[in-house]
Structures are given as structure tokens and as C-alpha cells.
């Protein structure tokens, strides 16, 4: 009895049916040899990534970012002062923003607030600046996002559950008027950085 000796199939030509591993397409799910090797695809991916990366705008330096954050805070608090002036029939020019002293993010899901203490020079006096409190929306865009803005007395010590966790020096008005920080549960403080008009970064 003579048996046939099995022979190894020859390697199929490009595009022919291939039972070895191959690539599939949506149109033709039969595995076939691809004209591209895995290395070709890797090289193409690396080249495309490099090209994409080279088109990205350069990241601002640490100093530029700090300056931008300072400017952003200043604009927010100028808006808060403008609203306070309007509500109290004061000329905005009588209130000169000086500097931020304390800042805290109050998170009470789904709402978030930023509490500020900042110094303001009032009128044209050379006297001591006044400490103000403001509560605003984190991405404050205008007066509608300012919830409260008021000068503080040295004796003010309004309670805020959130700031009490991590910004104990932040003063709140005794008379209240601020929305955040009254809930013992679900109210917590976070460090916050304002990085641009749109972005708020939490540390
Ligand atoms: Zn607070």
C-alpha cells in the first residue's frame, strides 16, 4: 500500500487566502497577508505622533502661568467689587482691589463655590485697607456668577464647614449671605488654581 506523502503548502501570494495570521478589513473579513508589516505601522504611528506633537502650542512657563492666574483672580474680584458697588450705590472707582489673602474651593455636589478674602483700598484715604469676603462661581464670567461680596469687620467669624477643613484663616461675614459651607456633610475644601478663562485645576 502506497501512501501519499503530505507536502507543505507553499506560501500564498499577496491577496490570496492565507490561513496564517493576517489582517482583516471590514469589507473583506478573510485574513490575508498585508502589504504592511507591523514595523511599518509602528514607524507610521511614531512619525504621525511626532508631527502632531510639533504642532502643539508651547506650554507657558511657570512664571507665565502664575501671572495668568493672578490676572484671572484680579478680574474675578474686580467683577465682585463692581457688583458690590452697584448694590450699594458706590462709584466703582472708590474701591481699589489690592491683593488676594485667602482662597478656598467649597464643593457641595453638584454645586461649587470659591470663597475669597481680599484687600481693598476704599475711597481716596491713606488709611488701612479693608478686608472683603466674596463668594463666586469657580469659572466666574460676570456679575451673575458673583453670589456675595461684602466688606468684613475684624470681629467677623461666620462659620463655614468647608473652609474650616483647610482654610481656617479665611474669614466669613457674621451676617451670612453666602451660599456654600453650611452643610456639615458633603462640604469640603480643596486647593484650587485658576489657570485660564475656562479651566479650573484642582490640586
Ligand atoms: Zn468658606
Boltz pocket constraint, residues with backbone or C-beta under 6 A from the ligand:
constraints:
  - pocket:
      binder: B
      contacts: [[A, 104], [A, 106], [A, 115], [A, 160], [A, 161], [A, 162], [A, 163], [A, 164], [A, 170], [A, 172], [A, 180], [A, 181]]
      max_distance: 6.0
